[in-house]
Amino acid sequence: MLTVSLAEPGRFEALEAPDPAPGPGEALVRVHRLGVCGTDLHAFTGRQPFFSYPRILGHELGVEVVEAGEGVDLPTGCRCCVAPVMACGRCIACRRGRTNACENIAVLGVHADGGMRERFVVPAANLHPSASLSFDQLALIETLTIGCHAVDRGGVEAGETALVVGAGPIGLTAIQFLLARGADVIVMDLSDERLAFCRDVLGVARTLNPAGRDAAAALREINGGDLPTALFDATGHAGSMAAGFELVAHGGRIVFIGFFRGDLTFDDTNFHKRELTLFASRNSTPEAFRRTIAMVEAGEIDTAPWITHRLPLSGVVDRFGGLAKQPGLIKAMIEVA
C-alpha cells in the first residue's frame, strides 16, 4: 500500500508498505480523506513542537472500516472519523475524564504515525461512526471539535459578545460553535480575504482588520463602547496572545486555542485589575466528537465551503510544499484513491 512519510523538514517520501492486521480492540481502516492542518504545514517547515522525523502525518481523517479485531463491534464498511488523541487512561487527567490533557498523550500524526497512507490500524475506541456523513465531512469533524471544546472552556452564553482573533481554520471552528450558542461574534484578522469569508460564508456581521489601528478603541467603536467579555485567540502568535489582555472587558475571560513554543508575558496589574480568567484549550474530548457529528448530521454546520483545495495522496510528495502559498486557502483535502 502507498504510504507517504515526512522524512525530514521539506521532504516527503512515497513508500510501499504491507497491509497491517488489527489486534484485539483495533480496526483496520481504509483512508479516504485527509484534511491538511496547520500542524502538518508546520511539521513540513520544521516548526512543529513535540515532533520527530520521520513521521507519517495525517490526523483529520475520513475512513472506512475494512476489518475489525477481536472485541470490536464495528461492521465492515462503516464510515468513521478518527479521534487522534491516544490517552494512557492511568494519569490523574485521564482518571478525571480529561483525556485530552493526558500526561502521556500520543497524537496520531504528531507523536505517533498518522493516516497519510491507504490503510492503517486504529484503536476502535478512537473511531466515531456516522451513517450519513460523507468522507469529506468526516475528515473535518476533528478540526471542528477543537472549536467545540474551546467554546465549552470559555462558557460563552447566548447574547454575549465574543471576539475571535485569527480567522484560520481553528478560529473558524470557534466561530461556528459561538454562533451555534447564540453569541454575538466579532472576528479580528490581518487578512481581508479571511474576514470576507467570515462575513460572506459564516454570516459574521462584524469583522476588524487591526492593521495600523488601536485595536481596543476600534473594538469599542463597533461594540457600543464595550470590549468583548470573551476572547478566543487562535493565532498561536506570542504578540497577538499578549495583546489580548488589553482587548477583553473587565470580568471577562481569554481562551488560548493556538499555542507557541516559548514564554508569554503580560501585565499582572492589568490582569488583576480586570479580574480576568485565562484558559488553555487543548485538543478535544469524546463528547465534543459526538456533539459535533450530531450537529453536522443535522445540518447545523455546513462544511462544504471549507474545502478550497484538493490533491491526491500520490501528489503529496511534489505538491504539498506549495499548499500554504495557494490563494484563498482555507482547508486542503487529500483524496486517497
SVG drawing of the C-alpha trace seen along z (x, -y; Angstrom):
<svg xmlns="http://www.w3.org/2000/svg" viewBox="-31 -54 46 66">
<polyline fill="none" stroke="black" stroke-width="0.4" points="0.0,0.0 1.1,-3.6 2.5,-5.3 3.7,-8.9 6.2,-9.8 7.7,-13.1 11.4,-12.1 12.7,-15.5 11.6,-19.1 10.7,-19.9 10.9,-16.4 8.2,-13.7 8.9,-10.1 6.5,-7.8 6.9,-4.2 5.3,-0.9 4.3,0.9 2.5,4.2 -1.1,4.1 -1.2,4.3 -3.6,6.6 -5.8,5.4 -5.3,6.8 -7.9,7.1 -9.7,3.8 -8.4,2.4 -9.8,1.9 -8.1,1.8 -9.4,-1.2 -9.1,-2.4 -8.3,-6.1 -10.5,-8.1 -9.8,-11.7 -7.2,-13.6 -7.6,-17.2 -4.4,-19.3 -3.9,-21.0 -1.6,-23.8 0.2,-21.1 1.1,-19.4 2.2,-22.6 4.4,-23.4 5.9,-19.9 6.8,-20.3 8.6,-23.5 10.3,-22.2 8.4,-24.5 6.2,-22.0 6.8,-21.5 6.9,-18.0 7.8,-16.5 10.4,-14.0 11.2,-12.7 10.5,-10.6 6.7,-10.8 3.6,-9.8 1.3,-12.8 -2.5,-12.9 -4.9,-13.3 -8.0,-14.8 -9.4,-11.6 -12.5,-10.2 -12.1,-6.4 -13.9,-3.2 -13.6,-0.1 -12.1,2.8 -11.6,5.3 -12.5,5.3 -10.3,7.0 -11.4,9.2 -14.0,7.5 -14.7,4.6 -18.4,4.0 -17.9,2.0 -19.2,3.5 -17.2,3.7 -17.9,0.6 -18.7,-1.6 -17.7,-5.2 -15.9,-7.0 -13.9,-9.9 -10.9,-9.4 -10.1,-11.0 -6.3,-11.3 -5.7,-11.6 -4.5,-8.4 -4.6,-8.7 -2.9,-6.5 -6.1,-6.1 -4.0,-6.0 -2.7,-9.5 -4.7,-11.9 -6.1,-13.8 -7.4,-10.6 -8.8,-9.4 -10.8,-12.7 -12.1,-12.3 -9.7,-14.9 -8.2,-12.6 -7.3,-15.5 -4.8,-16.7 -3.3,-13.2 0.2,-13.4 1.4,-10.7 -0.5,-11.8 0.2,-10.5 -1.5,-12.2 -1.7,-10.5 0.4,-12.3 2.4,-14.1 3.8,-11.8 2.7,-8.6 2.3,-7.8 -0.9,-9.0 -3.1,-8.4 -1.2,-9.6 -1.4,-6.1 -4.0,-3.9 -4.8,-1.8 -3.7,-1.6 -4.7,-0.2 -6.6,-2.4 -7.8,-1.7 -11.5,-1.1 -12.2,-3.5 -10.9,-6.3 -13.4,-5.7 -16.6,-7.7 -19.1,-6.4 -21.8,-8.2 -24.4,-6.6 -24.9,-9.7 -21.8,-11.9 -19.6,-11.9 -15.8,-11.2 -15.2,-15.0 -17.4,-15.8 -15.9,-13.2 -12.4,-14.5 -13.5,-17.9 -15.0,-16.7 -11.7,-16.6 -10.9,-20.2 -14.4,-21.3 -14.2,-19.6 -11.2,-21.8 -13.6,-24.8 -16.3,-22.9 -14.1,-22.2 -12.6,-25.7 -16.1,-27.3 -17.0,-24.9 -13.9,-26.0 -14.9,-29.6 -18.5,-29.0 -20.0,-31.6 -23.7,-32.3 -26.3,-33.4 -26.2,-37.1 -22.6,-37.5 -20.1,-39.3 -17.1,-37.1 -14.0,-38.1 -12.2,-35.5 -8.6,-36.6 -7.3,-34.7 -9.6,-33.5 -7.6,-30.5 -9.3,-27.0 -9.1,-26.7 -10.5,-30.2 -13.3,-29.3 -14.2,-26.3 -14.6,-28.5 -16.8,-30.9 -19.1,-28.0 -19.8,-27.0 -20.0,-30.5 -22.7,-31.2 -24.5,-28.0 -24.6,-29.2 -26.2,-32.5 -23.1,-34.6 -22.6,-38.0 -19.3,-37.3 -16.6,-39.7 -13.7,-38.4 -10.3,-40.1 -7.6,-39.1 -5.0,-40.8 -6.3,-39.1 -9.2,-40.9 -9.7,-37.8 -10.3,-35.7 -12.5,-38.3 -14.6,-38.3 -15.0,-34.6 -16.3,-35.1 -18.9,-37.6 -20.0,-36.1 -19.9,-32.4 -20.3,-32.2 -22.6,-35.2 -20.5,-37.1 -21.7,-40.7 -18.7,-42.4 -15.1,-42.0 -12.0,-44.0 -8.6,-44.3 -6.5,-46.0 -3.6,-46.9 -2.5,-50.5 -5.3,-50.9 -5.8,-51.0 -7.5,-47.6 -9.1,-48.2 -10.5,-51.6 -11.8,-50.0 -13.5,-47.2 -15.2,-49.7 -16.3,-51.7 -18.1,-48.7 -19.4,-47.3 -21.3,-50.2 -18.3,-51.4 -17.7,-48.0 -15.0,-45.4 -16.0,-41.8 -16.4,-39.6 -14.8,-36.6 -11.7,-36.4 -10.6,-33.3 -7.1,-33.6 -6.4,-31.0 -3.2,-32.6 -0.5,-30.8 1.4,-34.1 3.0,-35.4 2.4,-39.1 -1.3,-38.5 -1.8,-36.5 -0.1,-39.1 -2.1,-41.9 -5.4,-40.1 -5.2,-41.0 -6.0,-44.6 -8.9,-43.6 -11.2,-41.9 -13.7,-43.5 -13.3,-43.7 -14.5,-40.4 -14.0,-38.6 -12.0,-35.6 -9.5,-34.6 -9.2,-31.2 -5.9,-30.4 -6.6,-27.8 -3.4,-28.3 -0.1,-27.9 3.6,-28.6 6.8,-27.2 8.1,-29.8 7.3,-32.1 4.3,-34.5 4.4,-37.7 1.6,-40.0 1.0,-42.9 -0.1,-41.4 -1.6,-44.7 -3.9,-44.8 -4.7,-41.1 -5.8,-41.6 -7.5,-44.9 -9.8,-43.3 -10.1,-40.1 -9.7,-38.1 -9.9,-34.3 -7.3,-32.6 -7.9,-29.2 -5.8,-27.0 -7.7,-24.7 -6.0,-21.6 -7.3,-19.0 -10.9,-17.9 -13.0,-15.3 -15.1,-12.3 -18.2,-14.2 -17.1,-17.0 -16.8,-14.5 -20.3,-13.1 -21.9,-16.6 -20.1,-17.8 -21.1,-14.8 -24.7,-15.3 -24.6,-19.0 -23.1,-18.3 -25.6,-15.5 -28.5,-17.8 -27.2,-20.5 -26.5,-23.0 -22.9,-23.3 -22.2,-23.4 -18.7,-22.1 -18.9,-22.4 -17.4,-25.9 -14.4,-25.0 -12.7,-22.8 -11.0,-25.1 -8.2,-22.9 -7.7,-19.2 -4.8,-17.0 -4.4,-13.2 -2.2,-11.2 0.0,-10.4 0.6,-14.1 1.7,-15.0 5.4,-14.5 5.6,-17.1 2.7,-19.4 2.4,-19.7 5.1,-22.3 3.2,-24.8 -0.1,-24.5 0.5,-27.2 1.1,-29.7 -2.2,-28.9 -4.5,-31.9 -7.8,-31.6 -6.6,-28.6 -9.0,-27.7 -8.7,-23.9 -6.9,-21.5 -8.2,-17.9 -6.1,-15.0 -8.0,-12.3 -6.9,-8.7 -7.9,-6.7"/>
</svg>
